[in-house]
Amino acid sequence: MKPVRIAIIGIALAAGMGAAYLASGMRQPAPDAQVAQPEKVPASDVLVASTDLPLGIKVGAADLKWLAWPQEGLSAGLITRKEAPDAINQYAGSIVREGFVANEPIRKEKVIRSDAGFLAAILPEGKRALAISIDQRGSNSAGTLILPNDHVDVIHIFKDWRASKAQGTDVYDTETLLQNVRVLAIGPNIEEKNGERVAVGETATLELDPRQVNAIALAQRNGTLSLALRSVVDDKTGEVVALDSDKQFSVVRYGVETTVGGKN
Protein backbone atom coordinates (compact mmCIF):
# COMPACT_ATOMS: atom_id res chain seq x y z
CA MET A 1 0.00 0.00 0.00
CA LYS A 2 1.26 3.47 -0.86
CA PRO A 3 2.45 5.69 1.98
CA VAL A 4 -0.07 8.38 1.01
CA ARG A 5 -3.02 6.00 1.49
CA ILE A 6 -1.69 4.83 4.82
CA ALA A 7 -1.40 8.42 5.97
CA ILE A 8 -4.98 9.23 4.88
CA ILE A 9 -6.39 6.17 6.71
CA GLY A 10 -4.46 7.07 9.85
CA ILE A 11 -5.74 10.67 9.82
CA ALA A 12 -9.33 9.43 9.33
CA LEU A 13 -9.05 7.01 12.28
CA ALA A 14 -7.59 9.69 14.50
CA ALA A 15 -10.33 12.15 13.56
CA GLY A 16 -13.04 9.55 14.27
CA MET A 17 -11.59 8.69 17.69
CA GLY A 18 -11.33 12.38 18.55
CA ALA A 19 -14.94 13.01 17.58
CA ALA A 20 -16.09 10.08 19.69
CA TYR A 21 -14.12 11.34 22.69
CA LEU A 22 -15.53 14.85 22.38
CA ALA A 23 -19.07 13.49 22.04
CA SER A 24 -18.73 11.37 25.17
CA GLY A 25 -17.36 14.28 27.13
CA MET A 26 -20.20 16.62 26.16
CA ARG A 27 -22.92 14.13 27.12
CA GLN A 28 -24.65 15.18 30.32
CA PRO A 29 -25.35 12.49 32.93
CA ALA A 30 -28.98 11.39 32.99
CA PRO A 31 -30.85 12.82 35.96
CA ASP A 32 -32.01 10.36 38.59
CA ALA A 33 -35.42 8.93 37.72
CA GLN A 34 -38.12 10.18 40.05
CA VAL A 35 -40.18 7.25 41.38
CA ALA A 36 -43.81 8.21 41.81
CA GLN A 37 -44.92 7.45 45.33
CA PRO A 38 -48.36 5.79 45.49
CA GLU A 39 -51.00 7.85 47.16
CA LYS A 40 -51.86 6.52 50.59
CA VAL A 41 -55.55 5.66 50.86
CA PRO A 42 -57.08 5.75 54.36
CA ALA A 43 -57.98 2.21 55.33
CA SER A 44 -59.36 0.22 58.24
CA ASP A 45 -58.86 -3.44 59.11
CA VAL A 46 -61.97 -5.46 58.25
CA LEU A 47 -62.72 -9.03 59.28
CA VAL A 48 -62.74 -11.29 56.20
CA ALA A 49 -62.73 -14.98 55.36
CA SER A 50 -59.20 -16.29 54.92
CA THR A 51 -60.51 -19.12 52.73
CA ASP A 52 -63.73 -20.18 51.05
CA LEU A 53 -66.42 -20.89 53.66
CA PRO A 54 -69.33 -22.96 52.32
CA LEU A 55 -72.84 -22.95 53.70
CA GLY A 56 -73.30 -24.79 57.01
CA ILE A 57 -69.63 -25.03 57.98
CA LYS A 58 -68.50 -24.16 61.51
CA VAL A 59 -65.98 -21.31 61.38
CA GLY A 60 -62.58 -21.69 63.08
CA ALA A 61 -60.21 -18.92 64.12
CA ALA A 62 -57.88 -19.88 61.24
CA ASP A 63 -60.73 -19.24 58.78
CA LEU A 64 -60.78 -15.53 59.67
CA LYS A 65 -58.27 -12.70 59.28
CA TRP A 66 -57.97 -8.91 59.22
CA LEU A 67 -57.61 -7.20 55.84
CA ALA A 68 -56.99 -3.51 55.13
CA TRP A 69 -60.12 -2.07 53.54
CA PRO A 70 -60.50 1.44 52.06
CA GLN A 71 -62.52 3.60 54.42
CA GLU A 72 -64.56 4.90 51.51
CA GLY A 73 -65.69 1.31 50.88
CA LEU A 74 -66.84 0.63 54.43
CA SER A 75 -70.54 -0.10 54.80
CA ALA A 76 -72.93 -1.01 57.57
CA GLY A 77 -72.57 -4.62 58.66
CA LEU A 78 -68.81 -4.89 58.18
CA ILE A 79 -66.78 -5.83 61.24
CA THR A 80 -63.78 -3.57 61.87
CA ARG A 81 -60.86 -4.14 64.21
CA LYS A 82 -61.42 -0.67 65.71
CA GLU A 83 -64.96 -1.54 66.80
CA ALA A 84 -64.39 -5.22 67.63
CA PRO A 85 -60.70 -5.98 68.20
CA ASP A 86 -61.51 -9.51 69.50
CA ALA A 87 -63.86 -10.36 66.62
CA ILE A 88 -61.84 -13.39 65.44
CA ASN A 89 -62.34 -15.12 68.78
CA GLN A 90 -65.93 -13.93 68.98
CA TYR A 91 -66.93 -15.35 65.60
CA ALA A 92 -64.91 -18.55 65.83
CA GLY A 93 -67.42 -21.36 66.29
CA SER A 94 -70.15 -19.59 64.31
CA ILE A 95 -72.09 -21.38 61.59
CA VAL A 96 -72.15 -20.01 58.05
CA ARG A 97 -75.70 -19.18 56.88
CA GLU A 98 -74.56 -17.98 53.43
CA GLY A 99 -71.31 -19.00 51.77
CA PHE A 100 -68.20 -16.76 51.64
CA VAL A 101 -65.30 -16.67 49.21
CA ALA A 102 -61.73 -15.95 50.30
CA ASN A 103 -61.16 -12.30 51.34
CA GLU A 104 -64.89 -11.56 51.39
CA PRO A 105 -65.90 -9.45 54.42
CA ILE A 106 -67.70 -11.31 57.16
CA ARG A 107 -71.19 -9.90 57.64
CA LYS A 108 -73.10 -10.39 60.87
CA GLU A 109 -76.31 -11.51 59.18
CA LYS A 110 -74.51 -14.28 57.23
CA VAL A 111 -73.21 -16.13 60.30
CA ILE A 112 -74.89 -17.26 63.47
CA ARG A 113 -73.73 -18.60 66.80
CA SER A 114 -75.75 -21.66 67.74
CA ASP A 115 -75.37 -24.85 69.72
CA ALA A 116 -78.08 -26.46 67.58
CA GLY A 117 -77.50 -28.36 64.36
CA PHE A 118 -76.33 -26.47 61.30
CA LEU A 119 -79.63 -26.90 59.46
CA ALA A 120 -81.56 -25.35 62.36
CA ALA A 121 -79.02 -22.53 62.42
CA ILE A 122 -79.38 -21.62 58.74
CA LEU A 123 -83.18 -21.72 58.68
CA PRO A 124 -84.70 -18.23 58.40
CA GLU A 125 -86.91 -17.08 61.24
CA GLY A 126 -90.41 -18.55 61.06
CA LYS A 127 -89.44 -21.28 58.59
CA ARG A 128 -89.49 -25.05 58.99
CA ALA A 129 -87.47 -27.81 57.33
CA LEU A 130 -89.45 -30.82 56.10
CA ALA A 131 -87.96 -33.84 54.33
CA ILE A 132 -89.90 -35.67 51.64
CA SER A 133 -89.03 -39.01 50.09
CA ILE A 134 -87.35 -39.02 46.68
CA ASP A 135 -85.94 -41.68 44.40
CA GLN A 136 -82.13 -41.79 44.18
CA ARG A 137 -82.49 -42.36 40.43
CA GLY A 138 -84.19 -38.98 40.20
CA SER A 139 -87.53 -40.21 38.83
CA ASN A 140 -89.35 -37.67 41.00
CA SER A 141 -86.62 -35.03 41.31
CA ALA A 142 -85.64 -34.02 37.75
CA GLY A 143 -83.21 -36.86 37.23
CA THR A 144 -81.00 -36.01 40.27
CA LEU A 145 -80.39 -32.54 38.79
CA ILE A 146 -82.14 -30.78 41.68
CA LEU A 147 -79.57 -29.58 44.16
CA PRO A 148 -79.43 -27.64 47.44
CA ASN A 149 -80.50 -23.99 47.06
CA ASP A 150 -82.45 -24.72 43.88
CA HIS A 151 -86.12 -23.69 43.76
CA VAL A 152 -88.83 -26.15 42.80
CA ASP A 153 -92.55 -26.64 42.38
CA VAL A 154 -94.09 -29.40 44.50
CA ILE A 155 -96.38 -31.70 42.50
CA HIS A 156 -98.85 -33.99 44.27
CA ILE A 157 -99.79 -37.26 42.52
CA PHE A 158 -102.77 -39.00 44.10
CA LYS A 159 -105.49 -41.53 43.43
CA ASP A 160 -108.90 -40.05 42.73
CA TRP A 161 -111.03 -42.40 44.76
CA ARG A 162 -114.38 -41.02 43.57
CA ALA A 163 -113.42 -41.28 39.88
CA SER A 164 -111.89 -44.72 40.44
CA LYS A 165 -115.09 -45.92 42.11
CA ALA A 166 -117.28 -44.47 39.37
CA GLN A 167 -115.21 -45.87 36.49
CA GLY A 168 -114.31 -49.17 38.09
CA THR A 169 -110.57 -48.67 37.56
CA ASP A 170 -107.73 -46.77 39.20
CA VAL A 171 -107.77 -43.11 38.23
CA TYR A 172 -104.90 -40.80 39.24
CA ASP A 173 -104.67 -37.05 39.22
CA THR A 174 -102.01 -34.40 39.83
CA GLU A 175 -101.93 -30.92 41.27
CA THR A 176 -99.27 -28.31 41.95
CA LEU A 177 -99.34 -27.64 45.69
CA LEU A 178 -96.55 -25.07 46.01
CA GLN A 179 -94.38 -23.03 43.66
CA ASN A 180 -90.91 -21.57 44.16
CA VAL A 181 -89.93 -23.66 47.19
CA ARG A 182 -86.26 -23.60 48.23
CA VAL A 183 -84.48 -26.95 48.56
CA LEU A 184 -82.32 -26.95 51.69
CA ALA A 185 -80.71 -30.36 51.30
CA ILE A 186 -80.60 -33.49 49.20
CA GLY A 187 -80.04 -36.42 51.53
CA PRO A 188 -77.41 -35.25 54.03
CA ASN A 189 -75.91 -32.71 51.61
CA ILE A 190 -76.67 -29.01 51.97
CA GLU A 191 -74.01 -27.74 49.57
CA GLU A 192 -71.60 -28.60 46.79
CA LYS A 193 -68.68 -30.82 47.78
CA ASN A 194 -65.12 -30.36 46.50
CA GLY A 195 -66.38 -28.13 43.73
CA GLU A 196 -68.63 -30.89 42.37
CA ARG A 197 -72.40 -30.84 42.21
CA VAL A 198 -73.80 -33.50 44.52
CA ALA A 199 -77.34 -34.89 44.48
CA VAL A 200 -77.33 -38.19 46.33
CA GLY A 201 -79.89 -39.22 48.93
CA GLU A 202 -83.36 -40.54 49.54
CA THR A 203 -84.85 -37.31 50.85
CA ALA A 204 -85.20 -33.70 49.77
CA THR A 205 -85.49 -31.19 52.61
CA LEU A 206 -87.69 -28.21 51.78
CA GLU A 207 -87.91 -24.76 53.39
CA LEU A 208 -91.56 -24.16 54.31
CA ASP A 209 -93.72 -22.20 56.70
CA PRO A 210 -95.78 -24.07 59.35
CA ARG A 211 -98.99 -24.17 57.29
CA GLN A 212 -97.17 -25.44 54.23
CA VAL A 213 -95.59 -28.17 56.36
CA ASN A 214 -99.07 -29.44 57.24
CA ALA A 215 -100.19 -29.42 53.61
CA ILE A 216 -97.09 -31.23 52.33
CA ALA A 217 -97.12 -33.80 55.14
CA LEU A 218 -100.77 -34.56 54.45
CA ALA A 219 -100.24 -34.76 50.68
CA GLN A 220 -97.32 -37.14 51.13
CA ARG A 221 -99.49 -39.36 53.31
CA ASN A 222 -102.20 -39.42 50.63
CA GLY A 223 -100.03 -39.90 47.56
CA THR A 224 -96.56 -39.20 46.24
CA LEU A 225 -94.72 -35.93 45.69
CA SER A 226 -92.53 -34.90 42.76
CA LEU A 227 -90.30 -31.87 42.40
CA ALA A 228 -90.17 -29.77 39.24
CA LEU A 229 -87.00 -27.69 38.89
CA ARG A 230 -87.49 -23.97 38.27
CA SER A 231 -85.26 -21.64 36.26
CA VAL A 232 -83.11 -19.25 38.29
CA VAL A 233 -84.67 -16.32 36.36
CA ASP A 234 -88.23 -17.65 36.45
CA ASP A 235 -89.28 -15.89 39.64
CA LYS A 236 -87.19 -13.20 41.28
CA THR A 237 -89.56 -12.49 44.16
CA GLY A 238 -88.27 -15.36 46.27
CA GLU A 239 -91.78 -15.91 47.66
CA VAL A 240 -93.41 -19.33 47.89
CA VAL A 241 -96.75 -19.45 46.08
CA ALA A 242 -99.44 -21.74 47.49
CA LEU A 243 -101.86 -22.51 44.69
CA ASP A 244 -104.52 -24.11 46.85
CA SER A 245 -103.68 -24.08 50.54
CA ASP A 246 -107.25 -25.11 51.48
CA LYS A 247 -107.24 -28.25 49.37
CA GLN A 248 -109.23 -31.19 50.76
CA PHE A 249 -108.01 -34.74 50.36
CA SER A 250 -109.93 -37.98 50.44
CA VAL A 251 -108.14 -40.67 52.44
CA VAL A 252 -109.35 -44.27 52.32
CA ARG A 253 -108.48 -46.47 55.29
CA TYR A 254 -109.75 -50.03 55.43
CA GLY A 255 -112.30 -49.25 52.72
CA VAL A 256 -113.68 -46.18 54.52
CA GLU A 257 -113.30 -42.82 52.74
CA THR A 258 -112.56 -39.77 54.91
CA THR A 259 -112.22 -36.16 53.74
CA VAL A 260 -109.40 -34.27 55.48
CA GLY A 261 -107.76 -30.88 55.10
CA GLY A 262 -109.37 -27.69 53.90
CA LYS A 263 -110.61 -24.81 56.00
CA ASN A 264 -111.46 -25.46 59.58
Contacts in CASP RR format, 6 or more apart in sequence:
PFRMAT RR
TARGET T0000
AUTHOR 0000-0000-0000
METHOD contacts of the structure
MODEL  1
MKPVRIAIIGIALAAGMGAAYLASGMRQPAPDAQVAQPEKVPASDVLVAS
TDLPLGIKVGAADLKWLAWPQEGLSAGLITRKEAPDAINQYAGSIVREGF
VANEPIRKEKVIRSDAGFLAAILPEGKRALAISIDQRGSNSAGTLILPND
HVDVIHIFKDWRASKAQGTDVYDTETLLQNVRVLAIGPNIEEKNGERVAV
GETATLELDPRQVNAIALAQRNGTLSLALRSVVDDKTGEVVALDSDKQFS
VVRYGVETTVGGKN
41 70 0 8 1.000
41 71 0 8 1.000
41 72 0 8 1.000
42 70 0 8 1.000
42 71 0 8 1.000
42 72 0 8 1.000
43 68 0 8 1.000
43 69 0 8 1.000
43 70 0 8 1.000
43 71 0 8 1.000
44 68 0 8 1.000
44 69 0 8 1.000
44 71 0 8 1.000
44 74 0 8 1.000
44 80 0 8 1.000
44 81 0 8 1.000
44 82 0 8 1.000
45 66 0 8 1.000
45 67 0 8 1.000
45 68 0 8 1.000
45 69 0 8 1.000
45 80 0 8 1.000
45 81 0 8 1.000
45 82 0 8 1.000
46 66 0 8 1.000
46 67 0 8 1.000
46 68 0 8 1.000
46 69 0 8 1.000
46 74 0 8 1.000
46 78 0 8 1.000
46 79 0 8 1.000
46 80 0 8 1.000
46 81 0 8 1.000
46 105 0 8 1.000
47 64 0 8 1.000
47 65 0 8 1.000
47 66 0 8 1.000
47 67 0 8 1.000
47 78 0 8 1.000
47 79 0 8 1.000
47 80 0 8 1.000
47 81 0 8 1.000
47 84 0 8 1.000
47 87 0 8 1.000
47 88 0 8 1.000
47 91 0 8 1.000
47 105 0 8 1.000
47 106 0 8 1.000
48 64 0 8 1.000
48 65 0 8 1.000
48 66 0 8 1.000
48 67 0 8 1.000
48 103 0 8 1.000
48 104 0 8 1.000
48 105 0 8 1.000
48 106 0 8 1.000
49 63 0 8 1.000
49 64 0 8 1.000
49 100 0 8 1.000
49 101 0 8 1.000
49 102 0 8 1.000
49 103 0 8 1.000
49 104 0 8 1.000
49 106 0 8 1.000
50 62 0 8 1.000
50 63 0 8 1.000
50 64 0 8 1.000
50 65 0 8 1.000
50 102 0 8 1.000
50 103 0 8 1.000
51 63 0 8 1.000
51 102 0 8 1.000
52 99 0 8 1.000
52 100 0 8 1.000
52 101 0 8 1.000
52 102 0 8 1.000
53 59 0 8 1.000
53 63 0 8 1.000
53 96 0 8 1.000
53 99 0 8 1.000
53 100 0 8 1.000
54 96 0 8 1.000
54 99 0 8 1.000
54 191 0 8 1.000
54 192 0 8 1.000
55 96 0 8 1.000
55 97 0 8 1.000
55 98 0 8 1.000
55 99 0 8 1.000
55 122 0 8 1.000
55 148 0 8 1.000
55 149 0 8 1.000
55 190 0 8 1.000
55 191 0 8 1.000
56 95 0 8 1.000
56 96 0 8 1.000
56 97 0 8 1.000
56 118 0 8 1.000
56 121 0 8 1.000
56 122 0 8 1.000
56 190 0 8 1.000
56 191 0 8 1.000
57 95 0 8 1.000
57 96 0 8 1.000
57 118 0 8 1.000
58 93 0 8 1.000
58 94 0 8 1.000
58 95 0 8 1.000
58 96 0 8 1.000
58 118 0 8 1.000
59 91 0 8 1.000
59 92 0 8 1.000
59 93 0 8 1.000
59 94 0 8 1.000
59 95 0 8 1.000
59 96 0 8 1.000
59 111 0 8 1.000
60 92 0 8 1.000
60 93 0 8 1.000
61 88 0 8 1.000
61 89 0 8 1.000
61 92 0 8 1.000
63 92 0 8 1.000
64 87 0 8 1.000
64 88 0 8 1.000
64 91 0 8 1.000
64 92 0 8 1.000
64 106 0 8 1.000
65 88 0 8 1.000
66 81 0 8 1.000
66 88 0 8 1.000
67 103 0 8 1.000
69 78 0 8 1.000
69 105 0 8 1.000
74 80 0 8 1.000
77 107 0 8 1.000
77 108 0 8 1.000
77 109 0 8 1.000
78 105 0 8 1.000
78 107 0 8 1.000
79 87 0 8 1.000
79 91 0 8 1.000
79 105 0 8 1.000
79 106 0 8 1.000
79 107 0 8 1.000
79 108 0 8 1.000
81 87 0 8 1.000
84 90 0 8 1.000
87 106 0 8 1.000
91 106 0 8 1.000
91 111 0 8 1.000
91 113 0 8 1.000
93 113 0 8 1.000
94 111 0 8 1.000
94 112 0 8 1.000
94 113 0 8 1.000
95 111 0 8 1.000
95 112 0 8 1.000
95 113 0 8 1.000
95 114 0 8 1.000
95 117 0 8 1.000
95 118 0 8 1.000
95 121 0 8 1.000
95 122 0 8 1.000
96 110 0 8 1.000
96 111 0 8 1.000
96 122 0 8 1.000
97 109 0 8 1.000
97 110 0 8 1.000
97 111 0 8 1.000
97 112 0 8 1.000
97 121 0 8 1.000
97 122 0 8 1.000
98 110 0 8 1.000
99 110 0 8 1.000
100 106 0 8 1.000
100 110 0 8 1.000
112 121 0 8 1.000
112 122 0 8 1.000
114 120 0 8 1.000
114 121 0 8 1.000
118 190 0 8 1.000
119 129 0 8 1.000
119 184 0 8 1.000
119 185 0 8 1.000
119 190 0 8 1.000
119 205 0 8 1.000
120 129 0 8 1.000
122 184 0 8 1.000
122 190 0 8 1.000
123 129 0 8 1.000
123 184 0 8 1.000
123 207 0 8 1.000
124 207 0 8 1.000
126 209 0 8 1.000
126 210 0 8 1.000
127 207 0 8 1.000
127 208 0 8 1.000
127 209 0 8 1.000
128 207 0 8 1.000
128 208 0 8 1.000
128 209 0 8 1.000
128 210 0 8 1.000
128 212 0 8 1.000
128 213 0 8 1.000
129 184 0 8 1.000
129 185 0 8 1.000
129 205 0 8 1.000
129 206 0 8 1.000
129 207 0 8 1.000
129 208 0 8 1.000
130 205 0 8 1.000
130 206 0 8 1.000
130 208 0 8 1.000
130 213 0 8 1.000
130 216 0 8 1.000
130 217 0 8 1.000
131 185 0 8 1.000
131 187 0 8 1.000
131 203 0 8 1.000
131 204 0 8 1.000
131 205 0 8 1.000
131 206 0 8 1.000
132 203 0 8 1.000
132 204 0 8 1.000
132 206 0 8 1.000
132 216 0 8 1.000
132 220 0 8 1.000
132 225 0 8 1.000
133 202 0 8 1.000
133 203 0 8 1.000
133 220 0 8 1.000
133 224 0 8 1.000
133 225 0 8 1.000
134 140 0 8 1.000
134 141 0 8 1.000
134 186 0 8 1.000
134 201 0 8 1.000
134 202 0 8 1.000
134 203 0 8 1.000
134 204 0 8 1.000
134 227 0 8 1.000
135 141 0 8 1.000
135 202 0 8 1.000
136 144 0 8 1.000
136 200 0 8 1.000
136 201 0 8 1.000
136 202 0 8 1.000
137 143 0 8 1.000
137 144 0 8 1.000
138 144 0 8 1.000
140 224 0 8 1.000
140 225 0 8 1.000
140 226 0 8 1.000
140 227 0 8 1.000
141 186 0 8 1.000
141 199 0 8 1.000
141 204 0 8 1.000
141 226 0 8 1.000
141 227 0 8 1.000
142 152 0 8 1.000
142 227 0 8 1.000
142 228 0 8 1.000
142 229 0 8 1.000
144 199 0 8 1.000
144 200 0 8 1.000
145 199 0 8 1.000
145 229 0 8 1.000
146 152 0 8 1.000
146 183 0 8 1.000
146 186 0 8 1.000
146 199 0 8 1.000
146 204 0 8 1.000
146 227 0 8 1.000
146 229 0 8 1.000
147 183 0 8 1.000
147 186 0 8 1.000
147 192 0 8 1.000
147 197 0 8 1.000
147 198 0 8 1.000
147 199 0 8 1.000
148 183 0 8 1.000
148 184 0 8 1.000
148 185 0 8 1.000
148 186 0 8 1.000
148 189 0 8 1.000
148 190 0 8 1.000
148 191 0 8 1.000
148 192 0 8 1.000
149 182 0 8 1.000
149 183 0 8 1.000
149 184 0 8 1.000
149 191 0 8 1.000
150 182 0 8 1.000
150 183 0 8 1.000
150 229 0 8 1.000
150 230 0 8 1.000
151 180 0 8 1.000
151 181 0 8 1.000
151 182 0 8 1.000
151 183 0 8 1.000
151 229 0 8 1.000
151 230 0 8 1.000
151 232 0 8 1.000
151 234 0 8 1.000
151 235 0 8 1.000
151 238 0 8 1.000
152 181 0 8 1.000
152 183 0 8 1.000
152 206 0 8 1.000
152 227 0 8 1.000
152 228 0 8 1.000
152 229 0 8 1.000
152 230 0 8 1.000
153 176 0 8 1.000
153 178 0 8 1.000
153 179 0 8 1.000
153 180 0 8 1.000
153 181 0 8 1.000
153 227 0 8 1.000
153 228 0 8 1.000
153 230 0 8 1.000
154 176 0 8 1.000
154 177 0 8 1.000
154 178 0 8 1.000
154 179 0 8 1.000
154 181 0 8 1.000
154 206 0 8 1.000
154 216 0 8 1.000
154 219 0 8 1.000
154 225 0 8 1.000
154 226 0 8 1.000
154 227 0 8 1.000
155 174 0 8 1.000
155 175 0 8 1.000
155 176 0 8 1.000
155 177 0 8 1.000
155 225 0 8 1.000
155 226 0 8 1.000
155 227 0 8 1.000
155 228 0 8 1.000
156 174 0 8 1.000
156 175 0 8 1.000
156 176 0 8 1.000
156 177 0 8 1.000
156 219 0 8 1.000
156 223 0 8 1.000
156 224 0 8 1.000
156 225 0 8 1.000
157 172 0 8 1.000
157 173 0 8 1.000
157 174 0 8 1.000
157 223 0 8 1.000
157 224 0 8 1.000
157 225 0 8 1.000
157 226 0 8 1.000
158 172 0 8 1.000
158 173 0 8 1.000
158 174 0 8 1.000
158 175 0 8 1.000
158 219 0 8 1.000
158 222 0 8 1.000
158 223 0 8 1.000
158 224 0 8 1.000
158 249 0 8 1.000
159 170 0 8 1.000
159 171 0 8 1.000
159 172 0 8 1.000
159 173 0 8 1.000
159 223 0 8 1.000
160 171 0 8 1.000
160 172 0 8 1.000
160 173 0 8 1.000
161 250 0 8 1.000
161 252 0 8 1.000
161 257 0 8 1.000
162 250 0 8 1.000
163 171 0 8 1.000
163 173 0 8 1.000
164 170 0 8 1.000
164 171 0 8 1.000
175 243 0 8 1.000
175 244 0 8 1.000
175 247 0 8 1.000
176 228 0 8 1.000
176 243 0 8 1.000
177 215 0 8 1.000
177 216 0 8 1.000
177 219 0 8 1.000
177 225 0 8 1.000
177 242 0 8 1.000
177 243 0 8 1.000
177 244 0 8 1.000
177 247 0 8 1.000
178 208 0 8 1.000
178 212 0 8 1.000
178 215 0 8 1.000
178 216 0 8 1.000
178 240 0 8 1.000
178 241 0 8 1.000
178 242 0 8 1.000
178 243 0 8 1.000
179 230 0 8 1.000
179 235 0 8 1.000
179 240 0 8 1.000
179 241 0 8 1.000
179 243 0 8 1.000
180 230 0 8 1.000
180 234 0 8 1.000
180 235 0 8 1.000
180 237 0 8 1.000
180 238 0 8 1.000
180 239 0 8 1.000
180 240 0 8 1.000
180 241 0 8 1.000
181 206 0 8 1.000
181 207 0 8 1.000
181 208 0 8 1.000
181 212 0 8 1.000
181 240 0 8 1.000
182 206 0 8 1.000
182 207 0 8 1.000
182 240 0 8 1.000
183 204 0 8 1.000
183 205 0 8 1.000
183 206 0 8 1.000
183 207 0 8 1.000
183 227 0 8 1.000
184 190 0 8 1.000
184 205 0 8 1.000
184 206 0 8 1.000
184 207 0 8 1.000
185 203 0 8 1.000
185 204 0 8 1.000
185 205 0 8 1.000
186 198 0 8 1.000
186 199 0 8 1.000
186 200 0 8 1.000
186 201 0 8 1.000
186 203 0 8 1.000
186 204 0 8 1.000
186 205 0 8 1.000
187 200 0 8 1.000
187 201 0 8 1.000
187 202 0 8 1.000
187 203 0 8 1.000
187 204 0 8 1.000
187 205 0 8 1.000
188 201 0 8 1.000
189 198 0 8 1.000
189 199 0 8 1.000
189 200 0 8 1.000
189 201 0 8 1.000
192 198 0 8 1.000
204 227 0 8 1.000
206 216 0 8 1.000
208 216 0 8 1.000
208 240 0 8 1.000
209 240 0 8 1.000
211 242 0 8 1.000
211 245 0 8 1.000
212 240 0 8 1.000
212 242 0 8 1.000
212 245 0 8 1.000
215 242 0 8 1.000
215 245 0 8 1.000
215 247 0 8 1.000
216 225 0 8 1.000
218 249 0 8 1.000
218 260 0 8 1.000
218 261 0 8 1.000
219 225 0 8 1.000
219 249 0 8 1.000
221 251 0 8 1.000
222 249 0 8 1.000
222 250 0 8 1.000
222 251 0 8 1.000
222 260 0 8 1.000
246 261 0 8 1.000
246 262 0 8 1.000
246 263 0 8 1.000
247 261 0 8 1.000
247 262 0 8 1.000
248 259 0 8 1.000
248 260 0 8 1.000
248 261 0 8 1.000
248 262 0 8 1.000
249 259 0 8 1.000
249 260 0 8 1.000
249 261 0 8 1.000
250 257 0 8 1.000
250 258 0 8 1.000
250 259 0 8 1.000
250 260 0 8 1.000
251 257 0 8 1.000
251 258 0 8 1.000
251 259 0 8 1.000
251 260 0 8 1.000
252 258 0 8 1.000
END
